[in-house]
Structures are given as structure tokens and as C-alpha cells.
Amino acid sequence: MDENLTPFPEEPNVKPFKETPSPTEKAASISDPNSAENRKEKKKNYSRFIRRGILGLVVLVLIYLSYSVADLFISPDRHIRQIYLVPEDAAFIIRSSEPVKDWRAFSESAPWQALKQAQSFDEVAQNVGTLDSLIRSNQTLLSLVGKRDLLISLHKISSKDWDALILIDLQKVSKLETLKEQMETVLKMTGSQVTQRTHNQIPILEMRDAQTRETLYMAFIDNHLAASYTSRLVEGAIDERDNPRIGRSEAFIEAEKLVSDKGLCRLYVNYAYVPQFLALYLGGSNEYIDMFSRSMDFAGLWFDSKQDRMEVKGHTLCKEEADPYVTALLQSGKHRIKAHEILSARTAFYTNIGFSNPTTFVEELEKALSIHDEAAYNDFKSTQKKLEGYFGISLEKNFLSWMSGEFALSQSEPGLLGQEPERILAIRARNIRDARKNMELLEKRIKNRTPIKVKKVEYKKYEINYLEMKGFFRLFFGKLFDSFEKPYYTYLGDYVIFSNTPSALLSFLEDYEQKNLLKNDPGFRKSFKQMDNNSTLFVYADIHKFFPQLQQIMDASTRADLQANRDVLYSFPYWCMQITGEKQAASLHYLMEHQPYTPQPEVTAATDPNEEDDAMKEDAATEKELMNELKRFYVEKFEGNVLRDFYEEGALKSESEVKNGKRNGRHREYYENGKLKVRGKYSNNRPKGTWKYYTEEGKFNRKEKF
């Protein structure tokens, strides 16, 4: 027993009852009302009455208290599930069963410390800091309150903005009318102007901040407190109460089961409204996001955070009438991810699509098209028949048969020969000899039936080919491979490598030769180690490399936000996503690696203004024999580790030293007459130090520092 508790007093000794008097004795006592026995009996009856009265009163009080407690803490009336109050247009729903405990775990993590430095998070971080202090200083009180389900739903509220609806399950505390009555008084004590109005018979408190001129709307809806800075979201929660849609959705119920009680919190994705939400940042629609969102119903995910990463896992459910390409992908299994062993370390964004067999994928695609889109199915079969008849080939036998099922798309930093991102498509072959044999057959048939010139060049030990394959990739894989309809391609290990430009293919081969490979990148290795080696879709982004390219696809406002928060994004340098098809569903895994980032100040390299030109590592001829453009490109662009470019008539235009697939070292540019035009240095593909410029007559013109 607790020593601080006062023990109950011991029971007094109770004397045993006397035997019941006989009828004769009882009659004698009655006949003498003043007898001692009769007086004793009256006193006993009086005491019994008093005891019974007190006991009855205590029982009545206990009954009342029991009823009150039962009414407050046990009775289920007016209790509604939290999800039933979420308006239908929620794009994302975040839910926690123990928000105080979960918040304490997340707020102490390194990823949150990095995130709250973002300018766009500034106001949120300040408010969260205040909340955090309040929580930490009231642990005892909060421990008495117990668990409280917290739900936050995110909604697009205008063409340029979004807002959140917050729902807190007050449980039986919501029945304390005093709490509701005193809420307005408490809010006024904060210095805010408080008004009240009614929507659908439920009062809404409006707290207006005189400084920010923002209004916080709050309402008690049965056992929940709803709050938002957008009135229609609180009104929507009230309206949803009598006609809940998300909470009764079979897809949501199934998604909820899959992630129940996992992680710090649960995240539900309502794909029907994801495109509208993301359009706020992309400045418009994206066909792949639209396609995926039309195909998916709900995703149930759970979130966790550690010192070195943030991670999300879960499942997404597919609609019965999904896009045929998505259906075929989920129905066609998975494939081992291997392409990172040959891809360049300059890779900024990498997508790996895998299925067990390309032929199976096409069969599933045809089946889905025939069921859901008869016109598209007829067009598919017509195009296939036309291509096969025109070139005298079998697309299944001569095009799909040699493919193993792994398709890797990479977008890299600008390489040696340009300023644009470089794209590579690597298709793994079952047998590279079969792949070569069938590709040579395609070359021959296309050459015989079209005026297209099939060009072939040897670069080092690689055979470089060019071929117009318009319609081949699109037929089977949609618009995703449109960039490779007129590809330059070669063979490397077990892969056939396609590129949208010859310069991208050449830079890719140079990276491979110098072993500047993605598999050797420490960030990629660390992230990939957390993922499954087999999947249907794998996506990887190196934010430091992808950031400049990401800005190009965002609208002006989002682009400005990205730039303002660049250092925060750079603190999460490696992002991965993995989807594995499971027939009518798919498992998902998202990962963001955290790594503290410290901006490095720009350093201006000191150079000697009287520096004499040293000979380049390789002698550069100023005049070249006139050759066709493609052959000159492959034969003369590289000699040793020196990159060269030429004028149309063959004169040397520029030459740069190269290291690890990038310009590093001395750089020279020339006029067509052979005179020096520019001299300077590159470091990691960027101009460095002092650059000097000369006139066409060879005289010094100006200098510029980088």
C-alpha cells in the first residue's frame, strides 16, 4: 500500500446477535412499554433508521455520481469518428494517436532542426516552437489528459493557396459544457477579437488577430474540436458530419487497416485531389501525375524520422478502371535494379521501371485497353500491324524478345558538350548478342524501306549507331520514351544504351571509361541500401545536381521559394521512392536522407596576370580535314583527356581539359583563323579565376574574374 494513503479505520468488534426471542417473551415485553428490553429495542430501531437513512443518501449520491461519470466517460452518445468530419476535397490527411509523444520524438530529430530553417517554414516554426514550449512545461497536465487523436487535412482553397483543417478528439471532455462556455472568455484573454455565429445549428467561434488580421475559426462538433484559418473548412467539417464520404470510402477503410498504429503518424493520400494540390507548385498540370492519380484511389502510409533520414512506407490501392499502362505495370511483376552499375555519377534524376517479362507487360496492356478503352485498343493493334507489315518484322520477336524487363531512364547534369541536361535510356538485354542481332535486323529493314541513312561510327571500342525508330517505343510504353524516337545508341555490358543526342551518349561513355559511376557515389549507395533490390518503379534524385533542373519545371513563385530555401533542400541531398506492384495494389517506400549542409563561400582564385600559355596536354591542330559531322564528332572530340570542338569548316574552335566527365583545368577558344580568342580555367564545369579575351588580330581586349 502507498505510504501516503491514509488506511481505513479498523472495524470495531461486533457482538454476535442474540437469538430471536420466543413469542411468549416478545408478548411480555410489549405488554410493558417501559421495560428495559422495550426501551433497548426502540433505541436499536432508531439507530437502524438513521443508519439506513445515511446509507440511502450515500447510495443516492453514488448513483448520481456513477450516472454522471458514466454519462461523461462511458456513454457513447454523440461520439463520431474523426475521419467523418474531413471534407471530401482533402488531398492529404495526417493522423496521430499520441500527438504529444510523437511530436516530442520528431521535434528532437535532426531532420526537423533542418526543416524549420526554411523561410517558408519560418512562421510555422515559430508557432510550433511556442506549442513545443507549452507542451514541455505541462507534461503532468498532459499526462492526465491521456491520448488524443489528432488529424490534420490539407486542402486547396484557391488557385494559389492551400490551408489545413485541424481536428482534435476531446473524447468525453467535450461534454463539459463549461469548457465550451468558457472558451470565448479564454480566447478574449489573448487580446483577440472574438465573435460567434452558427452554421448548421453548431456555433463557430471566430478569433481575429488584430496584428496579422487573420481569423481562426473553431467549433465543437460532437466529441471533436475543429479549427482552421479558412472558414469553409470548418463549415465543411460540420456539413460532413451528417453525410461523411471519405470515412465511408471502402478504399480509405482498407488503406487505414494497412497502416494502423504504425510509425510516428499515418499519412493518407486522396489521389483524386492530388493533381489540383500539386498544380500550386508546378504552375499547371503534369500528365504523369494526372495519369497516376486517375488510376489510384487511396494510399495509406506511415511516417518515421531518425537522425539521418525521414522515411515513409505503406500501400496504395488501384482503381478498377485505372489507366491501362498503370494497370499493366502493376500486373507485370518486378525486376532487379542493376542499371546504377553503368550510369554516370553525374546522374541528377534516375527512374528504373521493371517487370518480370516485357511480353507479359504488353499482354496485360492489350487486355486493359480492350476492357477500358476500345478505341485505344484498336489504334494500338492497327499501329502494331502497320509497323510490322511495313518493315517486315515481328515486334514481339525482333523488338521485345531480347529485353529482360529493366528500363532505366537517367537525366544528368550538363556534360562536356553543352549546357542542357543529358538523357539516357538503358535497356537491359537477356542476351546482348540476341539484342545486337535483332537491332541489326531492324537497321537493315528500316534502311531498305526508307530514305533514312543509318550511320555507324567507331568511337574507341564502342560502335555508335543512329536509327530513326519513330513509333516503336511509343507503341509499347506511351509518351515516356518520346525523347528516344531518333536515338543514337551503343552496346555496353548487358545493356543497349540509347540517347537523345550524340553529345549525351559520348559524355556517358567517357564517364563509364573513367569509372565515374553512380554505383560509386556514397550518397546513392547509402540510400539504395535501404531499398529493395527488386521493384516495379524506383526513382532516385540527387538534389544538389537536380536542383537547377527542378527550377525549370516550376512556376515563378515556387521557383523563388526553392531558391530561398535552397540550403534546406541541400540538407536532404538524396531522395528515393520505390513502388512494387501487387495486382490491385502497390507497396510504397519513400526515403529522404538527411546530411547537414553548410554553404561554402565563393572563392576567387588568384592568378598571375603575366601567366604564359602552356602547351595543352595534347597538341591541337588548328585545321582539320573536312569530314561528315557525325564522324568528326566521335573521332575528334576527344584525344586523351582533352575535349575539342570545331567550326563547320573544320577549324578548331575550343579545347578543354577534362576530369571525371567535367571540364577541369585549362580552356582555350580560337577564331576561325587560328588566333587565340579566350584563355582561362574550369573547375568542376564552371569558369574559375581570371579569364582573358583577345581580338581577332591577337591583341589583348579585356579580362574577367570568376
C-alpha positions, -999 to 999 in steps of 0.1 A, spaced: 0 0 0 11 35 -8 25 51 24 10 84 16 -25 70 16 -45 70 49 -57 35 58 -93 28 65 -101 26 103 -103 -9 116 -137 -24 120 -149 -23 157 -156 -56 174 -191 -66 166 -210 -86 192 -230 -115 179 -268 -111 177 -289 -126 203 -312 -154 194 -347 -143 184 -369 -140 214 -397 -165 217 -433 -153 211 -440 -155 248 -410 -133 257 -419 -109 229 -455 -106 241 -443 -99 277 -420 -71 266 -447 -55 246 -471 -56 274 -446 -35 294 -436 -4 272 -413 9 299 -394 -22 303 -357 -21 298 -359 -45 269 -385 -25 251 -365 7 255 -334 -10 241 -354 -23 211 -367 12 203 -332 26 205 -320 -1 181 -348 6 157 -339 43 157 -303 37 152 -311 14 123 -333 40 107 -305 66 110 -280 43 95 -304 33 67 -311 70 60 -275 79 58 -268 48 37 -296 56 14 -284 92 10 -249 79 2 -263 54 -22 -283 82 -39 -251 103 -42 -231 74 -55 -258 66 -80 -258 102 -92 -220 103 -94 -219 70 -111 -245 82 -136 -226 114 -141 -193 95 -146 -210 71 -169 -226 99 -189 -193 118 -191 -168 90 -197 -186 58 -207 -218 66 -226 -212 65 -264 -239 91 -274 -227 120 -297 -194 103 -304 -183 104 -340 -152 92 -358 -126 119 -366 -124 109 -403 -161 115 -407 -155 153 -403 -129 156 -431 -142 174 -462 -141 154 -494 -116 176 -511 -87 167 -487 -56 158 -508 -35 147 -478 -46 135 -443 -21 133 -414 -32 114 -383 -16 107 -349 -29 88 -319 -4 103 -294 5 137 -309 24 149 -278 47 118 -277 51 117 -315 58 154 -317 84 151 -289 102 124 -309 101 143 -342 110 177 -328 142 164 -314 153 149 -347 180 164 -369 156 165 -400 132 188 -382 160 211 -370 169 214 -407 134 219 -419 125 247 -396 153 268 -410 134 271 -443 120 306 -449 86 291 -459 86 273 -426 95 304 -406 61 314 -393 51 277 -388 84 270 -369 77 300 -346 42 288 -338 54 252 -334 82 265 -311 56 281 -288 35 250 -289 66 229 -281 74 251 -251 38 248 -238 39 210 -242 72 206 -224 62 228 -195 29 210 -189 39 173 -190 20 165 -158 -12 181 -170 -9 164 -204 -3 130 -188 -37 134 -170 -54 142 -203 -43 110 -219 -42 101 -255 -59 124 -280 -63 116 -317 -51 145 -338 -59 148 -375 -47 174 -400 -61 175 -435 -47 197 -463 -69 213 -489 -65 236 -519 -86 267 -511 -79 289 -541 -59 289 -574 -28 300 -555 -31 287 -519 -39 258 -496 -48 255 -459 -52 229 -432 -81 217 -411 -72 205 -376 -94 181 -357 -87 171 -320 -107 143 -304 -116 156 -269 -133 123 -260 -157 128 -231 -142 161 -221 -162 176 -249 -194 170 -228 -182 195 -202 -204 225 -213 -184 247 -190 -154 242 -213 -174 254 -243 -189 283 -223 -155 295 -211 -137 291 -244 -148 326 -256 -136 341 -223 -102 324 -226 -98 335 -262 -105 371 -253 -78 370 -227 -53 365 -256 -62 400 -268 -81 388 -298 -115 400 -310 -139 371 -306 -173 367 -322 -197 339 -326 -220 327 -354 -239 295 -361 -236 271 -390 -260 242 -394 -270 247 -357 -234 244 -344 -217 276 -330 -185 287 -347 -161 309 -327 -141 334 -347 -109 347 -332 -94 377 -351 -58 387 -346 -56 425 -348 -20 424 -359 -20 398 -386 -57 403 -395 -61 366 -397 -91 348 -383 -90 315 -366 -123 296 -368 -132 269 -342 -162 247 -335 -171 219 -311 -186 191 -333 -197 163 -310 -166 150 -294 -142 170 -316 -127 204 -317 -123 216 -353 -101 246 -362 -88 263 -393 -79 297 -407 -103 290 -436 -140 292 -426 -152 269 -453 -131 241 -440 -147 243 -405 -181 246 -421 -173 217 -444 -164 196 -413 -199 205 -398 -216 196 -431 -197 164 -435 -208 151 -401 -242 141 -414 -230 128 -447 -194 116 -444 -178 105 -476 -141 98 -471 -147 79 -439 -171 56 -456 -150 50 -487 -141 13 -489 -107 23 -503 -99 45 -473 -111 19 -449 -88 -6 -465 -58 18 -466 -64 26 -429 -62 -11 -420 -29 -15 -437 -11 11 -417 -30 11 -384 -8 21 -353 25 22 -373 52 48 -372 51 83 -356 20 92 -376 -1 80 -405 -5 97 -439 -34 91 -463 -32 103 -499 -65 111 -517 -53 108 -553 -85 124 -566 -73 158 -554 -35 154 -556 -32 169 -591 -50 201 -581 -29 204 -550 5 199 -567 -5 223 -595 0 251 -570 38 243 -572 41 231 -608 22 260 -622 -2 237 -641 -9 200 -647 15 172 -653 4 143 -675 21 116 -655 8 129 -622 -27 131 -637 -24 96 -651 -12 81 -619 -38 100 -598 -67 88 -621 -55 53 -616 -51 53 -578 -77 55 -551 -62 60 -516 -28 55 -502 -22 45 -466 13 54 -454 32 57 -421 59 82 -413 90 78 -392 120 100 -385 155 93 -375 186 113 -370 199 106 -405 167 103 -426 129 107 -429 111 76 -441 75 68 -453 62 33 -461 28 19 -469 4 9 -497 -16 25 -524 -48 10 -538 -56 9 -575 -90 17 -590 -108 -10 -610 -108 14 -640 -72 25 -639 -51 38 -668 -42 8 -689 -4 15 -687 -6 17 -649 -27 -15 -647 -3 -33 -669 27 -22 -649 12 -33 -616 1 -67 -631 35 -74 -646 57 -82 -616 91 -66 -608 127 -67 -618 161 -65 -602 177 -30 -603 211 -31 -619 215 0 -641 232 21 -615 263 -1 -622 267 16 -656 250 50 -652 270 82 -648 278 97 -613 265 129 -629 230 115 -627 206 140 -612 173 121 -616 170 84 -622 139 63 -629 141 25 -631 110 6 -645 109 -31 -641 86 -61 -648 92 -98 -650 87 -100 -687 81 -73 -714 59 -97 -734 37 -101 -702 36 -64 -699 23 -60 -735 -3 -87 -730 -16 -70 -698 -16 -37 -716 -37 -51 -745 -61 -67 -720 -65 -35 -701 -70 -15 -733 -96 -39 -747 -116 -37 -715 -114 1 -707 -107 18 -740 -118 0 -771 -107 29 -794 -72 30 -779 -70 -8 -782 -80 -7 -819 -54 20 -825 -27 0 -807 -33 -31 -828 -36 -11 -860 -2 7 -854 14 -26 -845 2 -43 -877 13 -13 -898 48 -12 -884 52 -50 -887 39 -50 -923 59 -20 -934 93 -33 -921 86 -70 -924 93 -78 -888 76 -91 -857 77 -65 -829 74 -92 -802 101 -114 -817 125 -88 -830 120 -60 -805 106 -73 -772 121 -107 -771 157 -96 -763 146 -73 -734 149 -86 -699 124 -62 -683 146 -34 -668 143 0 -683 165 28 -668 160 65 -676 185 89 -663 188 127 -665 223 140 -658 240 173 -651 251 190 -683 282 172 -695 312 181 -716 295 194 -748 266 216 -738 246 233 -711 214 212 -713 206 181 -691 215 148 -708 191 119 -710 200 83 -713 178 52 -717 194 19 -708 175 -13 -716 189 -45 -702 191 -75 -725 185 -111 -717 214 -118 -740 234 -89 -756 242 -110 -787 205 -115 -793 199 -78 -788 226 -69 -813 214 -94 -838 178 -81 -837 188 -44 -836 209 -50 -868 179 -66 -884 159 -35 -876 186 -13 -891 186 -34 -923 148 -34 -927 145 3 -919 174 11 -943 158 -9 -971 123 7 -968 131 43 -960 154 70 -973 168 73 -938 206 69 -937 217 45 -909 251 58 -897 276 38 -878 309 51 -863 336 36 -841 345 56 -810 373 39 -791 360 4 -787 323 13 -789 301 11 -820 279 41 -823 247 38 -843 219 62 -853 185 50 -862 150 65 -866 127 43 -845 96 65 -846 66 48 -832 85 18 -817 88 29 -781 56 49 -780 36 19 -791 45 -1 -761 55 24 -734 34 55 -743 49 91 -743 75 83 -716 102 74 -742 93 100 -768 128 116 -765 143 84 -779 124 81 -812 155 91 -832 182 77 -809 220 74 -810 228 41 -794 255 16 -785 261 -16 -765 276 -17 -731 278 -48 -710 243 -63 -708 227 -30 -719 216 -13 -751 222 24 -744 200 50 -762 205 88 -761 185 117 -773 217 135 -785 252 123 -796 268 146 -771 249 129 -742 260 94 -754 296 105 -757 297 120 -722 281 89 -709 307 67 -724 335 89 -711 321 86 -676 320 49 -679 355 47 -691 368 68 -662 346 48 -638 327 79 -628 297 58 -620 265 61 -599 272 29 -581 304 46 -566 285 76 -554 284 75 -515 250 92 -513 234 68 -537 249 37 -521 236 48 -486 201 54 -499 199 24 -521 210 2 -492 176 10 -475 156 0 -505 146 -34 -520 168 -46 -549 136 -56 -568 108 -33 -577 83 -21 -603 93 15 -601 123 31 -585 131 68 -585 162 85 -572 171 122 -571 204 139 -561 191 173 -550 224 190 -554 225 180 -591 188 181 -598 181 215 -581 189 236 -612 168 213 -634 139 213 -609 137 251 -610 130 249 -648 97 229 -643 83 251 -615 63 283 -618 79 316 -609 66 317 -573 77 282 -565 110 288 -582 116 318 -559 107 297 -528 130 270 -539 159 294 -543 152 310 -509 152 276 -493 180 260 -513 202 254 -483 174 235 -465 168 213 -496 205 207 -498 203 193 -462 183 164 -477 205 156 -507 193 121 -516 157 112 -522 143 77 -531 109 63 -540 100 27 -547 68 11 -558 62 -26 -561 31 -38 -580 8 -62 -561 -20 -67 -587 -47 -43 -575 -24 -25 -550 12 -15 -547 36 -11 -518 54 22 -515 86 33 -498 99 69 -497 132 79 -482 149 113 -477 185 111 -464 195 139 -441 230 154 -442 239 187 -426 248 213 -453 270 243 -448 270 268 -477 305 273 -490 316 309 -498 327 316 -533 365 317 -536 382 337 -563 413 320 -574 444 342 -577 462 341 -610 493 356 -624 484 383 -649 516 376 -668 510 339 -669 523 324 -701 503 299 -721 515 263 -715 511 237 -741 479 217 -737 484 180 -728 476 171 -764 489 190 -795 459 208 -811 459 212 -848 441 243 -859 429 229 -892 411 196 -896 403 175 -926 367 181 -937 347 151 -926 310 145 -921 297 160 -889 289 128 -870 322 111 -877 342 142 -868 322 144 -836 331 109 -825 366 107 -838 380 141 -829 361 154 -799 383 135 -775 420 128 -776 434 117 -743 416 139 -717 411 169 -739 377 179 -753 377 197 -786 350 215 -806 353 226 -843 338 251 -867 317 238 -896 347 240 -920 369 220 -897 389 247 -878 395 242 -841 370 262 -821 378 253 -785 396 228 -763 393 220 -726 409 196 -702 386 170 -688 384 151 -655 356 128 -642 333 138 -670 335 175 -665 357 204 -677 386 207 -652 417 226 -660 429 248 -689 404 261 -715 412 278 -748 389 292 -776 401 302 -811 389 323 -840 385 305 -874 418 320 -885 435 301 -856 442 332 -834 436 328 -797 403 342 -786 399 332 -749 420 316 -723 410 305 -688 404 276 -664 374 255 -655 368 238 -621 340 213 -619 325 225 -652 325 262 -640 347 290 -650 374 298 -624 399 325 -618 408 352 -644 398 347 -680 414 368 -707 399 378 -740 417 388 -773 408 404 -806 408 386 -839 441 404 -846 456 388 -815 456 418 -792 446 417 -755 410 430 -751 398 425 -715 398 402 -686 371 388 -663 373 372 -628 351 343 -618 
